[in-house]
Amino acid sequence: MVISDKKIAFHTLGCKLNFSETSAITRQMQARGFSTVDFEEVSDVYVINTCSVTEQADTKCRNIVRKALKLNPDAYVVVIGCYAQLKPKEIASIEGVDLVLGAAEKFKLPEIITDLTKNPCGQILASEISNANFFVDAYSVGDRTRSFLKIQDGCDYKCSFCTIPLARGKSRSDTPENILKNAKDLAAKGVKEIVLTGVNTGDYGKGIASESNFFDIVKMLDEVEGIERYRISSIEPNLLTDEIIEFVANSKRFMPHFHIPLQSGSDKMLKLMQRRYKRDLYKSRVEKIKSVMPHACIGVDVIVGFPSETEDDFLETYQFINTLDISYLHVFTYSERQNTKALEIEGVVPMPIRNERNAMLRSLSEKKKRYFYQQFLGQAKRVLLEQEQKGNIMHGFTDNYIKISVPYHAASVNQMATAQLQSIDDAGDVLSELID
């Protein structure tokens, strides 16, 4: 079958890193002669880039495959990503899946697809994760106002709940020269904001000849003309140094916004999770940020229902977070993952209790976010306006990541503007008025 002039559609699950890689593979396929269409449209090929963080990965993947085949029963369906590396046989058994590519193979999609004839059973090309320990650069562009720029991949940490090292391999990095080139290319494409992404972004420097570390990359990118804003997608508390915090506080382009995984506010649970810090270190990082940037936004990841987590352990986490001057939470309900050490820990927390704890922390997150937003009502803040449009409303973000809503103006998309922050609506966004 001739495959030039064919349509291809992508659906991405999971993290910012996945979005950057989907965008890179999209450009590869376009160079091969494919035209990209939205996943809601009829396409010749559907590619699903999967995540493995939660137990819903299998269900989500099956539902998305069904959705694609409803649009075109004859479509060629490809599944890539972390879930594809961890459980390729499960995915290949899903009715309608034609090709499953592992971590080492996903960037070879243009070479692998030579025929779009559907297979009676899914073909698997997923080698051992050790074969994927090379770096492939990627960045997203065109689908969102901000770009996700991949600077690091893989992880050498051994957190007892996590399968990411099994799905992505060892920690490795892009070269400073290529990161700089990609940032300049994005500036030339009109991108105003870059989010630095990786599996363990702060561990940057592994796997390259240069002795550069993450702080060196931050300083280098701060000098790139044309990019108005940088954000750090996530950074481990033990890798977030005083010098990084102080640099951001005085930076021309790095925003006062940090996302720092906590996972638990109990030292007992942190030890069982095999995290590389205790709660006191986490607290000191938050206090350091707020001492030099009182207006900074701080996001927090936390896991509830980890094995052996008692009610007292959970309340210790709740109370610890409640005392921290943070802005919002990403709350994850622990789910059992094959080949993780957490499975060996006794004291399984019943799912209804996990869900109850999740709800309590999500409620706390809403209170924290509303309190954070309220501090800035009445102020004028610079915002970058997004492509997203809902009815006659468009959104944007301040430097410290407050989501604002203003009347839609097509000419304002991807533009910097000054907004007067007025009130908080029922959705939790800040209703604002553009004043320039």
N, C-alpha and C positions, 0 to 999 in steps of 0.2 A: 504493500500500500504506500502510495506517495504521501509524504507527511508535510510537504511545504504548503504554505497558505492555510494551515489549520488553526483552529482556535484552542486556547488553553486558559483554564481558570484555576486560581489558587485559593485555598482556605487555610488560614493559619490559626492554630491554637497555642495558648501559652504565652511565653515571655517575649520581651522586646528583642532578645537575641534571635528568636524564631522569625520575627517580623523582618529583621535585617537580612536573614538568610533567604527567606522567601523572595524578597525583593531582588537579591543577587541572582537567584536561580531564574526568576522571571526575565531579567535582562539577558541571561544566557539563552533562554528559549526564544526570546524575541530576535536575537542575533541569528538564531537557527531558522528564522522565517515564520515562527508562530506569532499570531496576534492574540493579545490578552483580552479577556472579557471578564466581567464580573461573575462571581460564583453563582449568582442568581440567574444567569443567562444560559442558554443552550451552548454547550461547548463540545469539542471533539475529545479533549483531554481535561480531566479534573485532577489536581494535585492537592493532597491534604497533608499539611505539615503539622505533625502531632506533638503533644506534650505528655509527660508521664507523671506529673506532680501529684495528681489526685487519682482516686480509684475510679473516677468516672471516665477515664481515658478510653476504655473499650467501648462503653455506651456511646460516648460522643462520636467516636470514629465511625461506628456502625450507622448512627443517625445521619451523619454527613454523607456517607457513601450512598445511603438510600435517597437522600435529597438530590444528589448529583444524578443518579440513575433515573429518577422521576423526570428530570429535565431532559435527559437523553439516555434511553436504555442501552444504546450502542456505544456510549462514551467509554474511553479508556481511562481507568482509574488507577492513580499512583498514590501510595502512602509513604511518606518519609518522616523523619524527625525522631525524637527520643523514644517514643513508644514503639516505633518501627524497629529501632535497634534492640530494644529490650525484649519484645515479644513478636518477632516477625511471623511465626507460624500462626499465632492467633489472628493476626491481621490478614494473612493470606487466606485464611479459612472464611473470611467474611465474603458473602456472596456479592459478586460484582467487582471485587478488587483484582486488578490484573498484574500489578507490580509493587513489590515492597523493597525499598532501598534503605540500607543502614547508614550509619554516620559516615563511613568512608566512601560510600557510593552516591550519596544524594547530590553532590555537586557534579556528578558525571551524567546527570539525567539527559542532557542533550546528546551525548554519545550513545547512551544505552537505549533510548527510544529510537528504534529504526523501523518499527512496524506497529500500527495501532490496531491490529487484529486482537480481539478480546480472547483471553485465555480461559479455558474451562476451570482452572484453578490458578490462584495467584503465584506468580514467579517471585522467588526471594533472592535478592542479592544483598546480603548483610553479613559481612565478615566480622571477625573478632574486633573488639573495640581498640585493641592495640594497633590495628591497622589504620585507625583514624587519628593517630596522634601527630597530625600535621595541621598547620593553620591555613584556613581559607578566609580571605578577607570578605567582608560584606557590609553593605549599608542599605537602608531603605530610603526611597525617594519617590515622591509623586503621590503616594496614597495618603499621606498625612502632612500637616504643616511642619512638624519636626521630623528630623531624621534620626534613626537609630544607627549608630556607628559601632560596629563590632571591633573591639581592640584586643580581646582576650577570649579564650575558649577553654573548656575543661576545668577540672578541679582536683587538687591533691588532698583536699580535706576528706575526712572519713566520718562525717556526721552519721550517726547510727540510723537515722530515718531516711536517708537520701540515696536515690539511685542515679543521680546525675553523673557521678564518675563512671558508672557502668554504661551510661548512655552516651557520654561525650568524651570520655577519656581523660588523659592527664592535662594539667594546666599548661597552657602554651599561649604565645602572644604574637601579635603582628609587630612588624618592625616600626620604629619611630618614623622612618622615612615614608613608609607606605601610609601610616596613619595621617601624617601631614599632607601627603598627596591627596588622600581621600577627603580630608577636611576642606582643602582648597577646591577640589572638584565640586563638592557640595555647595560651597560658597558661590562658585561660578554658576551653579544651577538655580541660584536664588533661595537656597535654604537659609533660614534665619536662626534656627535652633537645632543643636545636635545633642542627643543623649548618648553618653558613652556607655556601651553595653558589653557584657561578658557574663560568664558563669560565676566567676569570682574576680570581679573587675579590679579590686584593689591588689590582687596578686600579680598584676601585670609585671612582665619582665622575664617570666619563665619561658625557656625554649627559644631564646634569641641570643645572638652573639654579643649584642650590645649590653652594657650594664645599666641601661635605663630602667627606672622603676615607675610606678604610677604617678608619683609626684612630678617626675620629669616630663611625663606626657601632658599633665595638667598645665604646667608652665609653658610648654611648647605650644599647645593649642590656644592658649590665652592670647597669643600674638597673631593669630590668623585673622587677617582682614576680611570683612564680609560676613562673618558669623557673629551674630549679636549676642547669642546665648548658648551656654553649655549647661547641661545637667549631668550629674553622676547617677546612673540608674539605681545602683545599690552598692553598698560597700560594707564589708565586715567591720565590726567595732574594733577588733584588734588590728586592723589595717588602716583605720582612719586616724592619722597622726595629727598632732598639734600643728605641724607645718602645713599640712593640707588645709586644715580648718582656717588657719590664719591667712593663708594665701587666698582662699575663696572669699574671706571677709573683705579683702582689699582688691579683689580681682576686677578686671575690666569686663569680663564676659561670663565667668562662672557664677551661677545663680545661688542665692542663699537657700538652698533646698537639698536636704540629705535624706536618703532612704537607708536605714540601718537595721538589718535583721537582729531581732532580740531572741525570738523563739520561746523563751521562758524567763520569768522573773525570779525563778527559784534556782539557787545554785545546785541543789540536789538534781533537779531535772536537767540543767545545763550539762552537768557531768555525765548523766545517762545518755544525753543526746550527743556527747562527744564534741561539744562546742569548745572553742579555744579562748574563752574568757569567762569571767564571773560577772555578776550583776553590778558590782561596784565599778568595774571598768566601763560598763555600758553607761552607767549613771554619769561617770566623769566625762564621757564623750558628749553626752547631751548638754551637760553643764558648761563644757568648754565652748560648744557651738553658741549657746545662748549668751555667754559672757561677751563674745565678740560680735554676734549677730542676733540681737534680741528679736528681730523680726523674722528669723529663719524658720522655714517649714521643715519639720522632721517627721518622716513616715517610719513606721515600725512594722516588721513582720513578726507574727506570734503564732505558735502552734498550741492547740488545746487537745486534751484527751490522749496525750502520749502515754505509753504503757507505764503503769505504777503511779500516775499522777493522782494524788488524793485530792479531796476537797480543800484541805489546808494548803496543798501545793498550788492549786489553782488560785485560791484567794490570795496567796502570797504574790503570784503573778499579777492578779487584778490590782491589788493595792500598790504594788511597785509601779505599774504603768500609770495608775491614777496620780501618783506623786510626781511623775516625770512631766516636764514641760515639752510635750510632743504634740503633733498636730493631727495625726490620723493613724489608723491601724489597718493592716491587711491581715485578716484572721483566717487561719487554715485549720480545718479539722483534721487531726491525724488520721491517716489511712495506712493500713498495712501494705508494705511493698516487699515483694520477693527479693531474696538475697541481701536483706539488710539486717544489721545486728539488733535492731529494735525488736525483731520478732522473737529474740531469745529472752527478752525482759518480761518477767511475770507481772501480773496485775493488769489485765486488759480492761480498759475503761469502756463500759457499755455505750453503744452509739447514742441512745437518748441523752445520756449525760454529756457526751462530747458535744452534741448539738446544742444543749442548754448552755454550756460554757461558751460556745461560739457566739450564741445570741447575746450573752451578757457582754462579751468584749466588743461585739459590733455596736451595741448600744453605747458603750463607753466611747468608742471611736467617733460616733456621731456627736456626742457631747463635746469631745475634745476638738473636733473640727469646727463645730459651731462657735465654741469659745475662741478659737484661734481666729476665725473669720471676723468675729465681732470686734476684735481689737483694731481692725483696719477700716471699719465703716466710717464714711465721711472723708476718707483720704483719697487723693488722686494718685493713681498708680499706672505705670507703664505696662501695657499688656500686648501680647502677641495674639492676634485674632486668628481663629482656626477656620479650616474649610467646612467643618461640621455645621450643618444647618438643620434646625428643627422648627418647621413652620416659618415664622418671620423672626426667629431668634438665632443668633450665632454666639459662639462661646470663645473665650480666650483665657489666658493664664497670666497672672502677675509674675514678677520675678520670684516671689516666694510662694508660688504655686496655688494661689487662690483662684478658683474657677469662677469667672464672671460671665454674665449673660447680658447681651445688648441687642437692640434691633438689628436685623440683618442688612448689611451693605456689601454687595458683591465686590466693590472696589477695595474693601478693607481686608479681604482674605489674605492671609500671610503678611499682613502689615503690622507695624508697631503703632500703637496709639496710646493716648492717655485717657483713662476712664475714672470717673468719680464713682466710688463704691457706695451704694446707697442702702440696700437691705438684703436680707437672706430669704430666698423663696422656699417653697415647700420641698423642692428637690434638693435643697442644700447649696444651690449656686447663689452667687452674689449678684443681684440685679444692679446694673450700673448704667451710666450715661457717658457716652464718648464726649470729651470736651476739646479734642483737637483731631 
